Amino acid sequence: MPTWTWGVIARWVLPWMIAFSVAFAGDRLTDQAWSSFWGSGAIVVSVLWSFPGIRSWAVAIVAFGGVWVGFNLLRALAARSDLALVGPFAVGRLDERMLGGVLTSQRLQERSIVTVGISPIDIALTLIHLSFFVVPFLIALLLWIQNSRTFWRFTVATAICFAIAVIGFFFLPTAPPWMRDPAFVSRIPHRVLVDFGLLREGGNGSAYGFEPNALAAFPSVHVAATVLVLLAMWKEAERWRWTRSIRAASLLYAVAMSFGVIYLGEHYLLDVWGDGSPRSLAGV
């Protein structure tokens, strides 16, 4: 048989046969309770073996994605723990005292130009708020393509930031403003999504579809992650032509997120300040 044929077998056929044989054996040993796990694992291992050029991409995806998955799992675990040092409304009471008995979110919403219905500001800030689930991943992808070293620093910084935040979730569970005082603080993102038919009616307490822990307002991970994006782009902008524009846009994004999470009723002013500790310790 020609040499190149043996090479094809060694690179393509044999790894796939081994991977799926192991998956089949494991599936049988676990009484087919984890069939999807074994099958998916066999496919992933086979593809990575056959296409070594994508291994570095796979490692990067697993690393950054794993940070987020691990964070949400720990956040959900915090909701079921009994390690709280104070009640869920402690931060809210401090926030009230800062403005003479009125929550910061309430004061901002009362001063809104539109008092009835949904305003353009509500929609814009809701989109910025929801961008938390997209922008960090896009920035991570950009950093990986442009400068893998900065990508890994960004990933480690995100992991440190999330780890510190999780400590807060375990020991200082905090109900957000919309839960602290629903009679005076509206959960605006919920109203916007309902208005656009993207979420069913159900009051402030309805989740967006994935909310592992409602008592996780302190510190604001939205703001912390956004500031990490700012720090990463501030340094990386030096490589590009529009340095000032990129830096200005990144700064505006961080400021808008910081203001938005308070105005939208999702976080207190103290939550935004509280993200400073993980942000400074985990700076890119």
Secondary structure, DSSP 4 states (H G I P E B T S, - for coil): --HHHHHHIIIIIHHHHHHHHHHHHHHHHTTTTTHHHHHHHHHHHHHHHH-GGGHHHHHHHHHHHHHHHHHHHHHHHHHT----SS-TTHHHHHHHHHTTSS-HHHHHHHT-S--SS--HHHHHHHHHHHGGGTHHHHHHHHHHHH-HHHHHHHHHHHHHHHHHHHHHHHHS-B--HHHH-TTT---HHHHHHHHTTSS----TT---S--S-SSB-SS-HHHHHHHHHHHHHHHHGGGSS-HHHHHHHHHHHHHHHHHHHHHTTS--HHHHHHTHHHHHHT--
